C-alpha cells in the first residue's frame, strides 16, 4: 500500500488520477477509515485552510494512523505554488515518522510551472507577478521559494539543483526545469527522506520505483443526464455577460444578489436558488451555478460564499436525484463534502490532468468530478470558455 496525505481535496483527486494512470486501485478518504483494501490510499485534508498549529496537529494524527498499516511510503501532496502551512506540516510529519529530511519538488512542467535558481515561474512569469499574487488566503508576495516557505537563520531550508548532493537533514526544495529533473529527484527515495510535492513528482516516483500495475480494461462509466456544475468564482460584472452565455444554450443559475451582498441574508434565498437550479435541471438536464457579481468589500467573503455553496448543494441533493456534480476548487469541494457528509470516494476516470471523476460512497447514482481552480476544464466536459476565464475564489 502507498499512502498520500494531501492538503486539499483537488490535490488528493489529482494524485488519485495519477494512481489510475498507473493501474492502481485508489481510495480517497476525507478522514481515516479502517479499510485498507486499495493499492493507493489518499487522505484528503483541508489543512491548507487551517492555522499552522491546527494543521500540524492534524498531520501528526493522520501520519500516526497511516504508519500502523506499514505503507511502502507516505507522500505529502502540497500545493504546487507553495501556498499553505507547508514548512510546519512537513516538520510535523518528519518528526512523527522519524525522517531526517524532506525533499520538496513542487514544480510541475506539464503546467509550465518551473523553479530555476530558486525562483518560481509560471510560463516564464515570476510567480508573484501572476494571478496568485491576489490569492485571498495566501497571496504570493515573492517568487523566491525559500522566502515563500519562510526561511530564516535558524531553519535548515535549502534550494538545490537536481545533481547537487543532498544534506543529511533539513528541508530541501529542488529546482525543476523539465521532466528529466523530476526523474532525477525521484532517485532520492530512502528510509530517511520524506517525499513531498506536486503530482508530477509523485508520477515520477511511481515510474522510478516501478510501482505501476497492469491496467485492467474497464468499460467507461457513462455520464448521467442530470448534471450540476459549480463554478465558485467571482468576476467583474460585464454588460450582458450572463445573457451571452445563456444565448449559447447553457442554463445559468447565478447566485442571488441578496446572498452575495448580504452576509445576514434571509435563508429562504438559498431555497429560492436551489429551486431555480432544480427547475433548470428538470428542464435542461444541465445547469451551471455561478457567482457573477461586482467585487465586494466584505472581509473574507470567499469563505462565506463557500459555506453558502455547501448549504446550496445540500438543498439541491435533497430535492432531486442528481447524477453528476462538477466542482472547481479544493476548498469549495471540501465544504460541499462536509455538508453532504461524504467521507469516501473512488476515482474512476482521469478526464485530464487534475480533472478526476469519482464514485461516492453512500450516493450510488452520483459521480463527483473536481479540478483545481487554476486548471481548465477539458473540452469534453462542456463548460463554456467564457465561464472558464473567471477568476476563482480559492485560486487552487
N, C-alpha and C positions, 0 to 999 in steps of 0.2 A: 504494500500500500504506500502511495505517495500522499502527503498531506500538504495543503496550502492554506495559509491564513491571509485573507485579503482585507484591505482597509476600507473597501466599499463594495457594493453589490455588483456593479457593472464590471469591476475588475475581476471579481470572482467568476462571473459569467464568461468573461474573455478567456480566463485560464481554462474554464470548462470547455470552451471551443477548441483550444489547443489540445486538450485531452482527447476530444472526439477525433481530431485530425490524426492523432497517433493511435487510434483504435482502442482507447481506454474506456472502461466503464466508469462513468462520472456521476457523483452526487454532490449537490451544493446544499449546505445547511446554513440557516441563519443563526442557529445556536447548536452546540454539540449535542448529538443524539446518539444513543448507544446502538448504532447499526453501522457496521464496517464492511458491508458486502459490496465493495467497489475497489477499483484499481486506483482511483483518484478521489480523495475526499477534500472538498473545499469548504472552509468555514468563511462565510460572508459576514464580516462585521461592518459596522459603520464608525469605526474608531477615528476616521479622518475628521468626523464632525464633533468629536468629543474633546474635552480638555486633556492636556497631556497626561496628567496623573491618572485620570479615569481610563484613558486609552491604554496606558501601560499596564494597569491592573488587569484589564480585560485580556490583554495579550498574554500575560503570565498565566491566567486561569485557563485559557484555551490551549496554550502550549503544554502546560502540565497534563491536561486531559489527553491531548493527542499523543504525548510521549508514552502513555500507557499501552498504546497499540503498536509500539515499535515500528514506526513508519521507516521506509528507506531513507527519507529525508523530509524536512519541513521547509517549504519555500515560503518566503514572506513576499506577497504581492503588494507593491506600493504604487502610488501614483507616478505615472511616467514623467510628470513635470515637477515632482518632488514637493507636492503640497501635503499638508498634514503633519502629524507628530512623528515623523519618520525616525529621527535620531532616538527619541525617547522610547519608541516602540521596539526598535532594534536592540537597544541596550537591555531592555527588559527581557526580550526573548533570548538574547545571548546568555544572560545571567542564569535564567531558569533552565536552559538547555545545555549549559556547560560549554559554550563556544567561546573561543578566544578572539575571534574577529568576525566581521560581517563584510561580505562582498556585495556591493550595491551597483547593479547595472540597470540604470533607469532608462537610458536612451533606447529608442526603437526606430531603426532606419526605415521600416516599412511605412511609417508615417512622417518621414523626413525629419525625425527628432534625433539629433545627434549631440554629443558632448565632445568638444575639441579643445584641448589645452585647458580643461576645467571650465569652459564656457558653454552654456546650453544654447542650442539654436533649433528653431523650427523653420524648415525651408530656408535656411541661411539667414534668418532674422533672429537677433538675440531675444531670449525668452521674455525679458522684461519689456520688450517693445511689441509683444504680441497681445492678443485679447486676454491672456492670462494675467496681465497686469491689472485687470479690472475684476478679477475673481472676488465675489462679495465676501467670502470667508477667508481665503488665503491669497490675497493679492500678491503677485510676484513683483518684488522690487529690485531684484538683482538677477543677472544671468550667470553669476559665478556659483558653481554648485556647492562649494564649501561654505560660502556665505549663506546660501539658501538653507542649508542644513544646520546652520548655527555654529560654525566652527569658532573656537576660542583658544586661548593659550593652553588651557588645561585639557582640551579634548584631543583624543587621538583620532583625528579625521584626516584622511589622505585622499588626494586625487592622483591617480596613476594611469599610465598608458598600458595597453594590453601586454606588452612584452616586459614591463617592469617587474622586479622581484617584489613579492608581497611582504609587508611587515608581519610579524608573528601575532600582533594584537592590534585592535582598533577597528575603525570603520573605514572601508576603502570604497570610494566611488570612482568607477572606471570611465575613461574616455571610450567612446564608441563612434566611429565614423562610417562603419558599414557592417554588413552581415558577417564578414570574416572576423571582425573584432568580437562579436558575440560568441563565435565558436572558440576563440582563444580564451575568453573569460570562463567559458563553461568547463575548461580543463581543471579549474581550481576547486573541484568538489572534493572535500575531505571531511573527516570527523571533527575538525577544529573550526570549520568555517560555516557560518550561516549565510545562505544564498538568498538574495533579495533583489527585487527589481520589477521590470515590466514584462509583458507577455513574450516579447521577443527573446529575452534571456531564458525564460522558462522553456520555450520551444528549443532553444539551442542546447539546454541541459538534457532534455529528453533525447535529442538526437545524439549527443555526445555519449550519454550513458546507455544508449541502445535500449531505451525503456518502452519503445513502441510495441504494440501488439498487432497481429494481423487484423485488418479491418474486416468486420462482418458485414456482409451485404444485407442491408435493411431497406425495406420499402419506405420511401419518404412519407412522413405524416402529412396528409393534405391540410391546407389551411381551411379553417372553419369559415362559415358565412358571416357571422356577426362579430365584427371587429371594432375595437376602440383604440385609437392612437392618442397617447398623452404626450403633448409637446409642452413640457413645463418650462415655458420660455417667456421672456419679455422682449419687447421690440418697440422702438419709437413709432407711434401710430402714423401711418401714411394714409393719404386720401385714397379711399376705395380699395385698401389692401385686402380686407376680407372679402369684399364684393368680387374682386378679381379672382380670388381662389375659388369662391363658390361658383363663379361663372364657368370654371373649368370642370364642373361636375362633382366637386367634393363638398360633402356636408360638413360645415364647420360649426362647432358649438363653442363660442368664446365665453370666457369667464365673465359673469355679470359684473358690471362696474360697481354694484353695491358691495360685492365681495372684495374686489381688488382695492378700492379706495377707502374701505372702512373696516378696520380690524375688529370692530364690535358689531358686525353686520348681523341682521336677523337670520337665524339658522334656516328659516324657510327658503332663503335664497339658494342654499345648497340643494334643497329639494327641487326647486324650480329648475336649476341647472341639470340635475340628474334626470328629471322628467324630460327635458329637452333632448338630452343625449339618448335616452331610451327610445323616444319617439323617432329620432333620427336613425337609430339602428334598425328599428322596425320597418321604416320606410325606405332606407337607403342601404342597409346592411353594414355600411362602414361609416364611422364618424371620427373626425379629428377634433379633439378637445384642445383649445389653445388659450393662451394668455396674451392677448394683444391689446395693450393699453399704453398710454404715455407713461414715462417714468414717474415713480412715486418717491417721495422724500421720507417715507416711513422707515425707521431703522429696522434692519433685519427682516425686511418684508419677504425675502426669498424663503426664509424658514417658515414663516406663517403660511405662505402660499403652498408650500409642500405639504403642510398639515392639512390645508384645505383640500388639496388634491386627494390625499389619503381618505378623508371623510367622503369626498365625492365618489370615489371608486367603490367604496363600501356600499353606498346607497345604490349605485348603478347595478352592482352584482346582486344585490338583494331584489332588484326589480326585473331583471332579465337574465336569461341563460346565455351569457357571453361566451364566445368561442376563442377569441384572440384578443389579448391585451398587449399593446406595444408601448413601451415607456423609454424615454431617453433620460439619462442621468442616474447615477448610483444613489445619491441621497434621496431623490424622488422615489426611486424604486424601493428603497429600504422603508420609507414611510408607508408606501402602499402595502407592502408585505406585512408591516406591523398591523395595519388596520384590518387586513384580511386574515390575520393570524396564520400566515404561511411560514413554515419552518423548513421544508424540504422540497427541493426541485431536482429535476433530472434533465440535463441538457440532451437535446435530440438532434439539433441541426445548427451548424455554423453557416449562417447565411452570407456572412462576410467577416473579415477580421474584427472581432469585438462585438459583432451583431449575432446574438445567440438566442435560439428558440428552445424553450423548456416546457416539459410537462410539470404539473404541480400536484403534490400530494394533497388529497382532500378535495381537489377540483378536477374530476376526471374528464370534463368536457372543455376545460380551459387551458390554453397554452399562453405562456408569457414570453415575449421577445424584448430584449433590452439592448441598449448600446450606451457607451459613454457619450456625454453631451457634446464633446468636441469632435466626435466622428460623424460621418454622414450615413444616412440610411441608404442601403443599396437600391437600385432602380426597381428590382422585383418586389419590393415592399409596397411601393405606390404612394410615397409621401411626395407632394409637390415640391419642386426645387425652391420655389419662393419661400415655402414654410421652413425649409432646411437652413435658410440663411439667417434665421432668427437667432440671436444670441441667447444661450441657455442660462437659466438661473444659477445652476450649480457648477457650470463650467467643467464637468467631469472629463 
